[in-house]
Amino acid sequence: MYARMTNSEIQAVRSHLASLEAMVQKRLAGSADDDALLEFRRLCWAALLLVDDAECQEQIDLLVQYAKELFRGGEPAEGLKRKLGAAISACAARLETVEAGGYGKRWRDLRAA
């Protein structure tokens, strides 16, 4: 059984994921950035509040864990960026599955026709 999320909720989560991905790509190795970490966590929390799917929620939890290391100057940045990218991609893929299980994708396809 798939989670029930509205089309607007799915689109909002996608927007949050895109913002998170942009933050990860801009992040340079080195010094700590507590403000960036706070913003990253805020976006994760906003997405988490919208997501009604356990698998996607797990990926968002991973994002928060990896971001702590990245924005605090922990593990080498490139390895963390790959882990963050993988978690973002997994969450986005899961949203596709959730959307396909409901009416969201069909509605979007009908509107595009």
Backbone as JSON, one array per atom type, in Angstrom:
{
  "sequence": "MYARMTNSEIQAVRSHLASLEAMVQKRLAGSADDDALLEFRRLCWAALLLVDDAECQEQIDLLVQYAKELFRGGEPAEGLKRKLGAAISACAARLETVEAGGYGKRWRDLRAA",
  "N": [[0.84, -1.18, 0.0], [0.51, 2.21, -0.78], [1.61, 5.41, 0.38], [-0.51, 8.16, 1.17], [-0.41, 11.05, -0.4], [-0.88, 14.4, -1.32], [-0.81, 15.96, -4.58], [0.27, 18.52, -4.43], [1.72, 18.35, -2.06], [3.66, 16.45, -2.74], [4.99, 17.86, -4.76], [5.98, 20.0, -3.24], [7.76, 18.65, -1.53], [9.57, 17.75, -3.44], [10.6, 20.21, -4.24], [11.89, 21.01, -1.87], [13.83, 18.99, -1.75], [15.31, 19.62, -4.04], [16.37, 22.08, -3.26], [17.93, 21.24, -1.11], [19.77, 19.64, -2.47], [21.07, 21.58, -4.01], [22.3, 23.04, -1.98], [24.12, 21.14, -1.04], [25.77, 20.81, -3.27], [26.99, 23.32, -3.43], [28.51, 23.41, -1.18], [31.66, 23.72, 0.25], [34.7, 22.07, 1.14], [36.13, 22.04, 4.43], [35.87, 24.58, 6.7], [33.51, 24.85, 9.45], [29.99, 25.44, 9.17], [27.56, 26.62, 10.72], [25.18, 28.03, 10.26], [24.42, 27.24, 7.68], [24.03, 24.52, 8.17], [21.85, 24.66, 9.92], [19.89, 25.72, 8.19], [19.77, 23.66, 6.31], [18.82, 21.57, 7.9], [16.35, 22.67, 8.56], [15.03, 22.62, 6.08], [14.96, 19.86, 5.7], [13.3, 19.14, 7.83], [10.93, 20.43, 7.05], [10.32, 18.97, 4.74], [10.02, 16.45, 5.88], [7.73, 16.78, 7.42], [5.8, 16.78, 5.46], [5.97, 14.36, 4.14], [4.5, 11.24, 3.84], [5.51, 8.6, 4.1], [7.33, 5.86, 5.04], [9.83, 4.9, 4.05], [10.88, 7.07, 2.63], [11.03, 8.9, 4.71], [13.04, 7.7, 6.24], [15.22, 8.13, 4.55], [15.4, 10.89, 4.66], [16.08, 11.2, 7.33], [18.66, 10.11, 7.2], [19.82, 12.08, 5.61], [19.96, 14.24, 7.4], [21.77, 13.22, 9.29], [24.13, 12.87, 7.72], [24.52, 15.49, 6.9], [25.22, 16.81, 9.24], [27.87, 16.01, 9.57], [29.01, 16.99, 7.17], [28.58, 19.82, 7.23], [29.85, 20.48, 9.52], [32.44, 20.1, 9.07], [33.52, 17.52, 9.12], [34.04, 14.28, 8.08], [35.74, 13.69, 4.9], [34.67, 15.94, 2.38], [33.83, 15.2, -0.26], [33.13, 12.46, -0.14], [30.98, 12.57, 1.66], [29.27, 14.2, 0.21], [28.6, 12.5, -1.88], [27.19, 10.52, -0.45], [25.06, 12.06, 0.54], [23.91, 12.87, -1.89], [23.07, 10.39, -2.86], [21.13, 9.71, -0.95], [19.28, 11.77, -1.35], [18.54, 11.22, -3.99], [17.41, 8.67, -3.63], [15.2, 9.3, -2.05], [13.79, 10.96, -3.82], [13.24, 9.1, -5.83], [11.59, 7.39, -4.43], [9.44, 9.08, -4.0], [8.46, 9.18, -6.6], [7.46, 6.58, -6.81], [5.49, 6.63, -4.83], [3.85, 8.59, -5.93], [3.07, 7.33, -8.32], [1.55, 5.3, -7.28], [-0.7, 6.55, -6.44], [-3.01, 9.12, -7.37], [-1.57, 11.23, -8.3], [0.53, 11.16, -10.39], [-0.96, 10.29, -12.59], [-2.78, 12.39, -12.79], [-1.04, 14.51, -13.37], [-0.09, 13.6, -15.86], [-2.45, 13.64, -17.36], [-3.0, 16.38, -17.35], [-0.85, 17.27, -18.85], [-1.42, 16.35, -21.33]],
  "CA": [[0.0, 0.0, 0.0], [1.28, 3.43, -0.91], [1.22, 6.53, 1.23], [-1.42, 9.12, 0.53], [0.1, 12.42, -0.39], [-1.46, 15.18, -2.4], [0.12, 16.39, -5.61], [0.98, 19.71, -3.96], [2.69, 17.89, -1.06], [4.76, 15.82, -3.47], [5.75, 18.93, -5.41], [6.69, 20.74, -2.2], [8.9, 17.83, -1.1], [10.55, 17.81, -4.54], [11.23, 21.53, -4.15], [12.81, 20.96, -0.73], [14.95, 18.14, -2.14], [16.13, 20.38, -4.98], [17.1, 23.07, -2.46], [18.95, 20.51, -0.36], [20.81, 19.24, -3.42], [21.83, 22.79, -4.34], [23.16, 23.35, -0.83], [25.2, 20.15, -1.0], [26.69, 21.09, -4.37], [27.71, 24.56, -3.14], [29.33, 23.25, 0.03], [33.1, 23.51, 0.08], [35.35, 21.4, 2.27], [36.86, 22.92, 5.33], [35.34, 25.12, 7.95], [32.14, 24.58, 9.87], [29.01, 26.45, 8.8], [26.37, 26.31, 11.51], [23.98, 28.61, 9.64], [24.03, 26.36, 6.57], [23.49, 23.3, 8.77], [20.52, 24.98, 10.43], [18.99, 25.84, 7.03], [19.63, 22.31, 5.75], [17.93, 20.83, 8.8], [15.01, 23.27, 8.43], [14.44, 22.08, 4.85], [14.68, 18.45, 5.97], [12.13, 19.09, 8.7], [9.77, 20.81, 6.25], [10.01, 17.82, 3.89], [9.58, 15.36, 6.75], [6.35, 17.04, 7.82], [4.91, 16.53, 4.32], [6.12, 13.0, 3.64], [3.74, 10.2, 4.52], [6.09, 7.36, 3.6], [8.41, 5.49, 5.96], [11.11, 4.79, 3.35], [11.35, 8.44, 2.35], [11.38, 9.48, 6.0], [14.35, 7.16, 6.6], [16.24, 8.81, 3.74], [15.53, 12.25, 5.2], [16.86, 11.04, 8.56], [20.05, 9.96, 6.77], [20.28, 13.39, 5.16], [20.31, 15.03, 8.58], [22.99, 12.66, 9.86], [25.27, 13.18, 6.85], [24.71, 16.94, 6.87], [25.95, 17.19, 10.46], [29.3, 15.82, 9.28], [29.43, 17.87, 6.08], [28.57, 21.23, 7.6], [30.7, 20.67, 10.69], [33.81, 19.88, 8.63], [33.94, 16.19, 9.54], [34.54, 13.38, 7.04], [36.02, 14.39, 3.64], [33.44, 16.47, 1.79], [33.37, 14.49, -1.46], [32.44, 11.24, 0.28], [29.69, 12.95, 2.24], [28.41, 14.71, -0.87], [28.07, 11.32, -2.58], [26.18, 9.91, 0.41], [23.9, 12.95, 0.54], [23.29, 12.77, -3.21], [22.39, 9.1, -2.94], [19.93, 9.78, -0.11], [18.33, 12.65, -2.04], [18.04, 10.46, -5.15], [16.53, 7.6, -3.14], [13.95, 9.92, -1.61], [13.09, 11.39, -5.04], [12.73, 7.89, -6.49], [10.48, 6.91, -3.62], [8.31, 9.97, -4.3], [7.91, 8.71, -7.88], [6.7, 5.38, -6.51], [4.3, 7.08, -4.1], [3.0, 9.3, -6.88], [2.52, 6.35, -9.26], [0.57, 4.5, -6.57], [-1.89, 7.36, -6.2], [-3.54, 9.8, -8.54], [-0.72, 12.36, -8.67], [1.18, 11.03, -11.69], [-2.0, 10.24, -13.62], [-3.31, 13.74, -12.92], [-0.04, 15.29, -14.07], [-0.07, 13.13, -17.24], [-3.65, 14.15, -18.01], [-2.85, 17.83, -17.54], [0.14, 17.5, -19.88], [-1.95, 15.91, -22.63]],
  "C": [[0.88, 1.24, 0.0], [0.73, 4.51, 0.01], [0.28, 7.44, 0.45], [-0.85, 10.52, 0.71], [-0.56, 13.15, -1.54], [-0.38, 15.58, -3.39], [0.92, 17.6, -5.13], [2.02, 19.35, -2.88], [3.9, 17.27, -1.74], [5.63, 16.88, -4.15], [6.55, 19.75, -4.4], [7.91, 19.96, -1.71], [9.97, 17.84, -2.18], [11.3, 19.15, -4.51], [12.25, 21.57, -3.02], [14.04, 20.12, -1.08], [15.88, 18.86, -3.12], [16.96, 21.44, -4.25], [18.22, 22.41, -1.67], [20.11, 20.11, -1.28], [21.68, 20.43, -3.81], [22.77, 23.17, -3.2], [24.35, 22.41, -0.76], [26.23, 20.47, -2.08], [27.55, 22.33, -4.11], [28.7, 24.42, -1.99], [30.77, 22.93, -0.32], [33.65, 22.82, 1.32], [35.99, 22.43, 3.18], [36.08, 23.3, 6.56], [33.87, 24.76, 8.19], [31.24, 25.74, 9.44], [27.7, 26.1, 9.5], [25.09, 26.87, 10.92], [23.48, 27.74, 8.49], [23.45, 25.05, 7.11], [22.08, 23.53, 9.29], [19.51, 25.08, 9.29], [18.73, 24.47, 6.41], [18.65, 21.5, 6.6], [16.5, 21.36, 8.74], [14.3, 22.71, 7.2], [14.1, 20.6, 5.02], [13.42, 18.3, 6.82], [10.86, 19.42, 7.92], [9.35, 19.65, 5.34], [9.44, 16.68, 4.72], [8.13, 15.54, 7.18], [5.34, 16.73, 6.71], [4.88, 15.07, 3.9], [5.35, 12.01, 4.5], [4.19, 8.85, 3.99], [7.32, 7.03, 4.43], [9.77, 5.43, 5.27], [11.71, 6.17, 3.06], [11.76, 9.13, 3.65], [12.74, 8.98, 6.48], [15.46, 7.85, 5.82], [16.46, 10.24, 4.24], [16.31, 12.22, 6.51], [18.35, 10.89, 8.23], [20.64, 11.29, 6.31], [20.73, 14.25, 6.34], [21.61, 14.54, 9.19], [24.22, 13.04, 9.03], [25.57, 14.68, 6.85], [25.46, 17.43, 8.1], [27.45, 17.1, 10.21], [29.79, 16.82, 8.23], [29.57, 19.31, 6.53], [29.36, 21.52, 8.88], [32.16, 20.38, 10.35], [34.36, 18.53, 9.05], [34.62, 15.41, 8.44], [34.83, 14.17, 5.76], [34.74, 14.72, 2.87], [32.95, 15.66, 0.6], [32.64, 13.2, -1.12], [31.06, 11.53, 0.86], [28.74, 13.46, 1.17], [27.81, 13.54, -1.65], [26.97, 10.65, -1.76], [24.9, 10.75, 0.44], [23.16, 12.88, -0.79], [22.52, 11.47, -3.37], [21.1, 9.11, -2.13], [18.87, 10.66, -0.75], [17.71, 11.92, -3.22], [17.08, 9.36, -4.72], [15.19, 8.16, -2.69], [13.13, 10.37, -2.82], [12.5, 10.19, -5.78], [11.53, 7.34, -5.73], [9.24, 7.78, -3.84], [7.65, 9.58, -5.61], [7.02, 7.49, -7.65], [5.4, 5.73, -5.79], [3.32, 7.75, -5.05], [2.33, 8.33, -7.85], [1.44, 5.5, -8.6], [-0.72, 5.24, -6.29], [-2.36, 8.0, -7.49], [-2.61, 10.88, -9.07], [-0.13, 12.27, -10.05], [0.14, 11.01, -12.8], [-2.57, 11.63, -13.85], [-2.34, 14.62, -13.69], [0.01, 14.9, -15.55], [-1.29, 13.64, -18.0], [-3.55, 15.64, -18.28], [-1.88, 18.14, -18.66], [-0.39, 17.18, -21.27], [-2.73, 17.0, -23.33]]
}
